[in-house]
Structure formats: structure tokens, C-alpha cells
Amino acid sequence: MTERETTPGSELAFAGVAGQAALIRSGEISARELTENTLRRIERLDSTLNAFVRVLADEGLDEATRLDQRQADGHSLGPLHGVPIAIKDENDVAGTPTTYGGAAATRIASADSEVVRRLREAGAVIVGKTTMPEFGIWPFTETAANGYTRNPWDTGISTGGSSGGSASAVASGMVAAAIGGDGGGSIRLPSAFCGLFGLKPQRGRVSTAPNRNLWRGLGTLGPLTRSVEDSALVYDVITGTTGIDDYTAETLRASFAESAASAPGPLRIAVSTRSPVRGVRPSPEVVAAVHSIAEMLSALGHHVEEHDPEYPDATAAFLPQVLGGVRDEALRVDHPALLEKRTRALASIGRVAAPARVGKFAYRKGERIAATVNQVFDTFDLVLMPTTPALPRPIGQLEGTGLLSAVRKALPIAAYCSIWNVCGNPAAAVPAGFSERGLPLSVQLVGRSGGEPTILAVAQQLESTVRWPDSHPPHS
């Protein structure tokens, strides 16, 4: 790990969303100059990291030029004016195909998704679409169509998934923020693997339009960033739903940025390393990271106490929604024969989850599970737990695997994350230092329903102590 980079343009690249927006607003740099710097970094780094499935260079430069003219004409500027942002390739960007990580979907999107529309409205420059495992199924960003996406901290190590391309792009400083999606840990896991802050918001906080939902309600959309402040700034732009969305979260009293800047507590924080999934045990380094962060929180004035939430078996709620979600997405592709074999197998199984009565059973089961799990918040304000039970794994996890062997590899990795998709609670991956090998460690902060403000405030306290944005990976 390096504390400071010396590559030209690196200080600008690692200035973050807030820093880049401030530089453009002050006139120290133009939106086009920042976009050009971003595209140069992508050209230099992505041949190794493989974070982008498609780079929108001409489109990005044209948009940046338009934004510069708007600024020169004295128009009001959006909060993300001129900041380059990347989009996970499950979100529509007008004029480009939404491939869901594979080769089977080739249709050109006629309009931006709601999240992309809001980003553009706030002045963001969309510079590309990022890699993902097909349909976001696996916690490894590896596909037959696009190959391996590599971790900037060690290119022999996986980025995790499914928002692995977004994680690699942000961790390496190619962009300051990238949109991901989380149906079972897919924002939090790649954030953990790549040393980033990644908040999964409350179900219904962010629109999934033009889709009514993401994985039948398990999935949410949100940014991966280096800092808590940057995450909050992006969330303030993309928060909100439409008439299309199946879910709508209760409106928060304060903005995400205000919450991140506020001093919390003292709070009651439960510390637990017990896995919600039977048979999964965290590694000693992961347990040590959780205890280290617990000590920091105690020193910050919070009441920290070991306490395990009650975790019912969530399989009957989680699996039907995953299978049904994969089935829904498989029905949209243009060339079904080009789906990966594992995906075709899951979509075939997903036929049993397609009927409404099966979906309703899974939802009702999930509501009962949520009622039980959320009893922990009758006593505590937050739960501190691992994000994932082990250190990031080597690339090639899916190489030569069939469906069952891939599932056996994937399920333990998401053991600490997927329960919160079933329950719908907000939860964030928070950097927690580095392993002896120099790989990122991560802990998870989980809040009650609508508890993003508390998570952000405490995560900002930890960032001020740990100062993880100051550490840059060697491949950047």
C-alpha cells in the first residue's frame, strides 16, 4: 500500500467526488480537463484491471464540454457538476447496450435508467459501464464474455462481486464514484475486497426504474466510493423513487450529507461475529478487525456490547427471490443461447419461483424473518459485524465450476450480507485496515429500518480515526 501516489494526475484522481466538484466549481479545473484526466487513467489502468466493459469517451467529453459552457454562461451548477462517474452494466445508459455482464443481452437502451437520469441532472459525466458477473449472480466478477476483473490492491486477487468493476474503478482512482447494485452483498462485498466504503440503502430508498424491482425486492442500487462524504453526496442525488417502483422507503428528516457530517451518539452498538448462516466461521483476521473497530467505537464514547441477533434460516425467503430475479432477467435477453451454462441452469430452476403465489410466500417469509432479526434494534442502535468471513480470494474462482460448485463457493462469502437484503435494512461495508498480506479488511455496520443517517454518522467517525482514503493501492 502507498500513502501517496506520484503518477501525474493522481492527486486529482483521488480528490474524491467532493474534492473534484469543488475544484470545478472554483474554476481551478474544467469539467473537460477532469474528464480527459479520467479517460487517460482508464486507458492506462484498465488494460490490467478490466473494470470497464465499455468506455464512453466521446460521449463523456461532449457532456463535459456542454457542462463547461453552462458554467461559463453563469447557470446554476448541480452538486456533481463535471464529476466523472461509472455505471454498473445492469443500469440503462441511453445509446449503449445493457449487457448484465454477459453476451446474451445486446439491445441498445433507448433512455437512461432513473438513477442515471438523476446523476446527469446533478451534472455528473457518465464515462463508462463497469463489469459484473452475469446478472450479478456471483460474488466474483468473472465472466466468459469479459474475463476477470482484477483487484488494484493485488491483481491476482478477486474484486468480489457483483459490483466488482465499479469497485476496481473506484479503488484505483479511475473514477471517484461508481454505481453498483446489492441483491445479496453486491455493493458491500466488492467494497470490502477493494478497501472502499459501500452502503446498501434501505429497500425502496433508490429507484430501480425502468424495472419495478431488482431481484424481486432483494436488490438495491447505490454508489461505491472511497469516503463516507462522497457516498452521501451521491445518495442525496439519486435518492427517491417513481410510480414504477414496487418499494418506497420512508423519507428521511435530514439529507445524507447532513447525516454524515453530524456527531452521533453516544449510541448502543451490538458486536457480533456469529454468522447468520450455519456452518460459516469467520477467519481470525476478520474477527480481530471487528474487535479492533469495536474498541475504537468504545473510545469514541459509544456503549459497545457483545450480542448476537437471532437469525432464522432465511433460505426460503432468499432463494425464491434470487431464482425469480434471475429468471426475470433471463427472459429479457436477446440471445438466450449465449447465456452462461450456470445462468441457464438457475433461470430454469427459477421457473418455479415465477408464479405470484411463490413470490408472495417468499415476501411473507422475509417479513417474518425481518421481524425476528430486527428485535436487536429494540435494544441497540447499530450492529457491528463482519462484512465477509474471510480475506479476498484469488481470481479464477468460477473457472471450470458447474452450478453446484459455484454455489458452494459463493454462499459462505455472502453469509453476513444476504440476511440484510431479506430484511431490507441499510448496511454498510466500512474499511478496517489491512491484513498481514496487505489486503483490505472490512467490517459491516447495520442499522434499523431507515437507519442510514446513523450508519453514515458513525462511519464518518471511524473514517476520521482510520483515515482509509489516505491509502492508495499499488495498481493505481
N, C-alpha and C positions, 0 to 999 in steps of 0.2 A: 504494500500500500504506500502511496505517496501523499504527503500532506499538500504539496503544491505542484502543479504541472508547469512545465516550461514550454510546451508546444505553442506556437503562435495562435492567438485567439482563444486560448484555454480559459483565461480569466473571464472573458465574455461568456464562453460556453457554460461555465459553472456559476455564473451570476444568479441563476435561477429565474423563475417566472417573474418574481417581484423585482429583482435587480435588472433584468433585461427590459421590462416595461418602463422602469424608472429612467433608464438610460435613453430610451427612445423619446419618452415624454420630455426630458430635459434638452433634447436636441444633440446630445453627445454622440449619438449614432443614429442612423436612419433605419427604418424597417427593412429596406432593401439590403443595406450593408450587413445587418444581422442575419438576414436570410441567406445571403451569399456566404457568410461565415459558417452558418449551419450546414449548407449544402457541401461546402469544402470538407467539413468534418465527416459528414456522411460518406462522401466519396473516399476519404482516407481510411475510415474505420470499418465501414460496413462490409467490405470485401472479406474481412476476417470475422466480424461478429455476426453478420447475416441477420440483422434486426429488421430490415425492411423488405417487404415483398414488392413494394412499388414506391418509387421516389417521384414526387410531383414537383420537379424542379422548375419547369417553365411556369406552371400554374402558381407556384409559390412566389416566384419573382414578380409575376404580373400582379398578384394580390398585394405584395409588399409595396410595389411602385404606386398602386392605387391608394394605399393607406398613407404613404408619404405625401401624396398630393392632397389628400384630405387634411392632413396635419398642416401642410403649408397654407391651405385655404382657411385655416382658423376654425375648422369644425371641432365639435367636442369629440374626445377620444374615448374609446372603450377601455375597460380595465386591463384587457390583454392586447392592447394596440401594438401590432407589429411582432408579437411573440410567436415564434415557430412552434407548432405542436404537431405530434404524430397521432395517428388514429389506428387502433387495433382493427384488423380486417374482418370484423363482424359488423362494423358500422358503415352505413352507406355514406360515400362521398360522391357527390354528383359528378358524372362523367368517367367514373372508374368502376371496375367490377368489384363486387363484394364477394370474396372467394371463400371466406370462412376457413382459411388456412390450407385449402386443398386445390385440386384441379377440376373438380366436378361443377363448380359454380363459376360461370363466365359472364353472366348478364351484367350489363352496364347500368349502374344506378342512375335513375333519372333525376333524383333530388337528394339533397343531404338528409341524413338522419336528424332527429330533433337535437341531439347533443352536438353534432357538427354545426347545425344551423346556429345554435346559441353561441358556440365558440366563435364562429365567423362574425356574428353580430357584435360580439365583445372585442373584435379586432384581431383575433388570432389568425396566423398564417398557417394553413394546413400544408405540410411539406411531405407527407407520405403515409402509407399504410403499413402497419407492422405485422410481423409473422405471428402465427399461433398454431397449435396443433389443430387438426381438422375438427371443426365445430367446437373447439375449446374443451375437448373431452378429457385430455390427459394433463397431468402436472409436469409435462416435459414438452418443450417446444421443438418438436421433431416431426417432420412430415416427408412423405415420398415426393411431394411436389416441390418443396422448398428446402429440404435438407435440415441440418442442425442450426439452431441459433445458439450462440456461444456467450458465456458469461465474461464481462470485462474484467472481473477480478481474477479469473483463471480460465483461459479459453478451452481447457479440457473439461470444464465443469458446466453442467446444465444451468440455464437461467430459471428453471422451473416453468410453470405454465398455469393457466393457458396464456396469460398476457406476457409471454416471455420476450417477444420482440420489443414491446413497449418498455419492459424493464431494462433490457440491454441498451436500448437507445437512450434512456434517461441516465442510467448509471454511468455510461461512457461519455456523457456530455454532448451527444449528438443533438438532443433536444432537452429543454428544461422540464417538459412535461409530456406525457403521452396518455391517451385514453386506453383503459383496459376494461375488462368485464370480469365479474366474480360470481360463478354459479356453484362453487364448492371450495373456494380459496384462490381463485384465479387472478385476483389483484394482490392478495396478501402473500401467497406463496412465492411468486416471482419477485415481489418486493423483498421478501426475506432472503431469497437466494442471492439477490443483487445489491443488498445494503440500502434499500430505499424505504421511504415512508409510503404505505399504501392503505388507505381507508376504504373498507367496504361500507357504503352508507346504509341507512335504514331502508328496508324494502319500500319501494314507492317514492323514494326521495328524488330519483333522477329518471327521466323519461326513457323508455326503450323504443319509442316510436321511430319508424313506422310499424314496429312489431308491438303487439299488445302486451307481451311479456317476454322474458328471457328465461328459457328452461322452466316454463310453467310457474314462474314466480320465485324460483331459487335464485335467479341471476339478477345482478345489479350492474350498473355502469359507473365508472369513476376514474380519476386520474392516478397515475403513479408519478411521484415526484421525489426530489431529494430532501425537501424540507416540509415541515408542517405548514408553514405560511403559504408556500406555493400550492399545496393541496387545497387549503382553504380558499385561496383566490380563485382557483379553477372551479371548485364546488359552488362558490357564490354565483358563477356564471351559468353553470349547467343545471343547477337545482330547479326542480319543477316538472310537472307532468302535463299531459294533454288529455283530451277526451278519448283518445285511443287507448291509453294505458289502463291496464286492469287494476293497478295498485296506485294509491296516493298516500303519502306519509303526512302526518300532522305537521303543520307549518311551525318552524322554529321561531322563537322570540327574537333571537339575535342572528346576525349573519355568521357564516363560518369564519370569516376573517376576524370579526369581533370576538368570537369564542376562542380562537387560537391565541389572541393577544390578551385574554383575561386571566387573572390569577385565580385558580380554583382552590376550593377546599378550606380547611382540611377535609379530606374525603376518607371514607372507609373502603379499603381495597382488599378483596379476597385474592389470595395467591394459591394457585393450584397447578400441579404438574401431572395430575391424573388424566389419562386420555379418555375422551368421550367414547372411544371405540375400544372394545375389549381386545386384549392381546397386544396392543401397541404400547411400547415403553419408550420414553424419551431417553436420548443419549446423555451421558454425564455432562458434556459441554453445554447442552441445551438446558439442563436443569440448573447448572451453575449460572448461566446467563439470566434465567428467570430470578434466581435468588439474588444476584447482583443488582438487578433493576429493582427488586423489592426493597433492598437496603437503601438504594437511592431515594425511592419514594418515601420511605420512612424518614430519612434525613431531611426530606423536603417538607415534613410536617404531617404526612398522611398517616392514618391508622392502618397498618398493614397486618393482615392475619391470614394464616393458612386455613383454607376452607375449600372443600371440593363441592361444586354444584352437583345436583342429581341429574344424571344423564340417562334417560330411557333410550332403548335401542331405536335409532332413527331410520333404520333401513327401509321400513315400509312407507315412510314419508319421502325419503330422499330418492330412492331408486326409481319409482314410477315417474317422478318429475324429470329426472335425468333422461330416462329412456324415452319418455314422451317428447321431451325437448329435442333430443337427437332426431327422433322420428319426424318432428315438425320441420326441422332444418333440412333433413334429407329430402323431404318432399319438394323443397324449393329449388333444388339444383337442376342444372340444365343437362348434365351428362352423368346420370346415376352410375353408369358402369365405371366411371373414373373415381368413385369413392374408394377410400382405402378399405381393405377387407374387414378390418376391425370395426370400422364405422358402419359398413353394410350389415354386419352381424348385429351390432347394437340397434340399428334402425329397425331391423327385422324383429328383434325382441320387443322393441318399442311399440309395435302394433298393439300389444296387449294393454299398453298404457294410453292409447289414443282415445278410447271412449270417455265421455264426460264423467260417467259414474266412477271410473277408476281414478280420474283426476281429482274428483271431489273427495274420494276416500283418502287419497294422499294428503290433500289440503287439511281435511278434518284431523287426520292423524298428526300432521305437523302442528296444528293449533294446540292439540292436547300435549304434545311434547314441549312446545314453547311455554305453555302454562306451567309445566313442571320445572323446566330448566330456569325459567325467569323468577322462580321463587328466591333465587340467590339475591336478587335485587331488592327484596324486601328488607334485607339487612345491609347490603353492600352497594356502593355506587359504581364500582368497576370490578371486573375480574382480570387479573394478570395471569397469563398462561403462555405456554409455548405457541409459536405460530406453526411450527412443523417439528416432528420429533427428532430429526437428525440433520446433519450438515448437508449442504447441497451435494447432489450426486454427480458422478461423471456423465458426460454426454453419451448418447447411444443406448439409453435405457429401453427404447422401444425397438431397437434393432433385432429383427428376427423373431419378435414376440407375436403370439396369437392373442386373441381377446382375453382369455382367462389369465395368462401370464402377465399381460399388461395391467389388468385389473388388480392382480395381486401386488404389483409394484406400486400402483397409483394410490390405492386406498389408504395405506398407512401414512403417506405423505400429507394427505388432506384430513387426517383424523381429528386434528384440533380446530380445523376451519369449517368443515361442512355442516356441523351442527348449527352454526350461527346462520347459515343460509336457510336451513329448515325453519329456524325460529324467526328469521328476518331481522335480528338485532344488528346494529352497527358494530363493527370490529375493525381494528387496525393492526397491521404489522409495523412494529417500531424497531429500528436498528438498535442492537445491543452489544456493539463491539465486534471483535473478530476472534476466530478460533486460532489454535496454535499454528494451523496451516495458512492463516491469513484470509480465511473465507468468512463472509459476513455471518453474524449471529443475529437472531431476531426474537422478539417477544411479541405477544398479542395482548392488546387492551380491548376488552369487550364491555360495552355499555348496555344499559336498559333500552327499551324501545324509545327511539327519538333521542338517544344519548350521545349523538355526535359532538355536541358542544363540550361535554365533559371529557371525552376522549381527546379532542383537539387540545384543550387547555392543559391536560396532564402530559400529553405527548410533547407539547411545546416546552414544558418544564424539563422533561427528560432531554430534549434536544439541546437545551441551553447548558445541560450538565455534560452530556456525552459528546456533543458537537460533531455528530456524524457527517454533516455536509462538508466539513473541512477535509475529509478523507476522500481521495480520488483513486480509482482503480488504475492498475498499470496499463491496461489497454484502453487508454483514453487520450 
